[in-house]
Amino acid sequence: MTMDLLWVLWSLVTASMAIHMEAGGSHSMFTCEPITLRMCHDLPYNSTFMPNLLNHYDQQTAALAMEPFHPMVNLECSPDLRTFLCALYTPVCTEYGRMTLPCRRLCQRARAECHQLMEIFGLSWPEEMECERFPECEDPYPRPADLLPSSSVTAEPPAPVQRDYGFWCPRELKVDPGLGYTFLGARDCSAPCPSMHFHRDELRFARYFVGVVSIVCLSATLFTFLTFLIDMARFRYPERPIVFYAVCYMMVALVYFLGFLLEDRVACNPASPGRFRAATVTQGSHNKACTLLFMTLYFFTMAGGAWWVVLTLTWFLAAVPKWGSEAIEKKALIFHAAAWGLPGILTVTLLALNKVEGDGLSGVCFLGMHDRPALRWFLLAPLCFDVVLGVALLLAGIAALNRVRMEIPLEKENQDKLVKFMIRIGVFSALYLVPLLTVIGCYMYEHSYRPLWETSWVQEKCRHYHIPCPYQVKQTSHPDLALFLIKYLMTLVVGIPSVFWVGSKKTCFEWASFFHGHRRKDMVKESQQALQEPDLSQLLLREPGPPVARKSRGTSTQGTSTHASSTHLAMLDEPASASTSRAGSVRSKASSHHGSQRRSRDGRCTATSFRPAEERLPYGSMPRLVDQPRQCSATRLESQSRHGSTQRLDGQSRHGSTRDLCITAQAVQSTPGNGIHRVVEEDGATA
């Protein structure tokens, strides 16, 4: 028996300590408040404790909830109704904040006697006041044991002490339960829409600003994509990821443009004045239009960053391991799986976690508007990872290109081409990285200061919404509209650099050909010969081959085969006719030399007599044209063998090879897009 009593006493002490520690942890102290409701005056007690049994955070809110019962109290339909209502709305204050519930019999008597009168006034008994919620007892309210000396009627009631109740969701911001809404830690609650920080004029200016910038970005990225569709063979790896990167930001700009057109019809839940509810921010996936905008915007934002990493990776593969376009293109399936698959996984994860939020400023749906963990792990972390990895690959590729420029002897023309290409990569990367880093900085600033902004908003609106004000607020702050405008501007500007990469004279000729059809076809072919863009993997990123002896402008120099032999690079400096004649003379000498060295014992030239000359042809030459001199040479050799004259064989062989090489040179000159013309770089404006 003694042990049982000690156990009960220990349980009471432990419970009391737990209550005290919980109160201290929430910055709350047990304090009685004087009753200010007129209906509950002249009761056996004059102090109460808030929040009450019905979860009202102050007496003013409790008074608003009691207004429908005033007619029944004034008509005195039951002597127990007033006592029962005050027991719920202003319960008696007891020690340690314990609130005593009224008895079930008291509830049943009040309901039975006032039920008919409530039906006359069109009222129903509230669900939270159902009698089954209260204990079975016969004691009056309040019980004598619940009355403290300080709770008796006195001339000077105790002064209230401010406590920290946390955030209580106002009635205007409540939403239907079960939708997964949360706001400042309160469930079934949402932020006011379109914005809790800015006025209507500021919202209107921000909406038009985002709309104009989205139109500019949409036009630039759409131009890049259409240019790719006109001539898809022009954009090969390692440059092709720029096209997919432009497509991603084209979709991002399209979503922001739709948000400008839709205003706040998707990002906000409409107000319901009959239910005393204001417009609130849309959350979750119950709104199909908001969910669709979120999926498109988030998926293509993450995919744009992924394609930037793929672009730097292809440049790295072309610069360091010296991969060609064909080798990089074989890995295209892996690039697409990573660039589209990872953003898709993140999007599905966010939908499963119900992290969709409306953005009242832009009219779209995104994440992290009020959910800081989602902003930190699903937006900032992926963007920072893309930047770090992309910059590392980019710097490694540029260092490799610079090493090629410094260590490998190139002609001045190729040196200039390499420098221009490095500058082009640097400018394009800067135009991408500077806006993206600015966006990341804006999100980090917003992530750091949002709790302070929300506390300041509650401090200003607590009396308007009749909710508890924050406890001991030492600092207040408000967001600047310029921060959000810069964030939206840089988010959309990130997609514009793609148009600078495709902007060139060749692009102008291609669009002229597209609009004028066949009337400009010949002019476009001529321009392609003069403005043919090089295959960067072949022009700049191939291993240097053995030097080839050649004769250019009357001097004998050495060259490398980084893209083409020095013979053909020298021919680029001369007119087409001079280049063709020089190419014919060089090939004639090479053909005569190898033809005289590769004869069989029976006096016949083998089919491989011209193979070494063919191997020295530049990238993109037409080896099929070499078959003609082979056939002609073989015919003449057979004729010579039938006559049995070795001396005539040498003379006719030289005569035939010279004539056939002239035919080959003419064919090369008349064929556009061959290896000679593919090494011509664009004008300096393309950089």
Secondary structure, DSSP 8 states (H G I E B T S, - for coil): -HHHHHHHHHHHHHHHHHHHHHHHHTT-----EE---GGG-SSS--EE-SS-TT--SSHHHHHHHHGGGHHHHHTTS-TTHHHHHHHHHS-B--GGG------HHHHHHHHHHHHHHHHHTT----GGG-GGGS------SS-GGG--GGGS--SS--------------GGGB--TTS--EETTEETB--BSS-SS--HHHHHHHHHHHHHHHHHHHHHHHHHHHHHHH-GGGS-TTTTHHHHHHHHHHHHHHHHHHHHHHTTTTTEE--BGGGTB--EE-BSSSSHHHHHHHHHHHHHHHHHHHHHHHHHHHHHHHHSS---HHHHHTTHHHHHHHHHHHHHHHHHHHHHTT--EE-TTTS-EES-SS-HHHHIIIIIHHHHHHHHHHHHHHHHHHHHHHHHHHHS---HHHHHHHHHHHHHHHHHHHHHHHHHHHHHHHHHHHHHHHHHHHHHHHHHHHHHHT----SS--------HHHHHHHHHHHHHTTTHHHHHH-SHHHHHHHHHHHHGGGGHHHHHHHHHHH----HHHHTSS-------EEETTEEE----SSS-HHHHHHTTS-HHHHHHHHHHHHHHHHHHHHHHSB-TTS-B-TTTTHHHHHTS-TT--GGGGHHHHHHHHHHHHHHHHHT-HHHHHHHHHHHHHHHHHHHHHHHHHSTT-TTGGG----GGG-
